Amino acid sequence: MRATLGSRRGRSQRLKEIARRERSTAGAVISKLVRRALTQPSQECRAESEPSPFFGFRTLAANGRVVSNEALERLREAEGI
């Protein structure tokens, strides 16, 4: 299949640099990049399968109770914190 691709100057220059470095043609580099893009999972697929990073602490369910600062202070005193 033959195709003509429009590209900005910077991208086509980068493509030529990659082809030169790999001692290949621009068409072969494009084919390799397209093949890689089509066979690897997309970012959306990875985002669904990988857990998101978590920073901080996870909160617990209150089970219908109100947790006040006074209650936290009592727990800290009881634990010696």
Secondary structure, DSSP 8 states (H G I E B T S, - for coil): --------HHHHHHHHHHHHHTT--HHHHHHHHHHHHHHS--HHHHHHHS-----S------TT----HHHHHHHHHHHT-
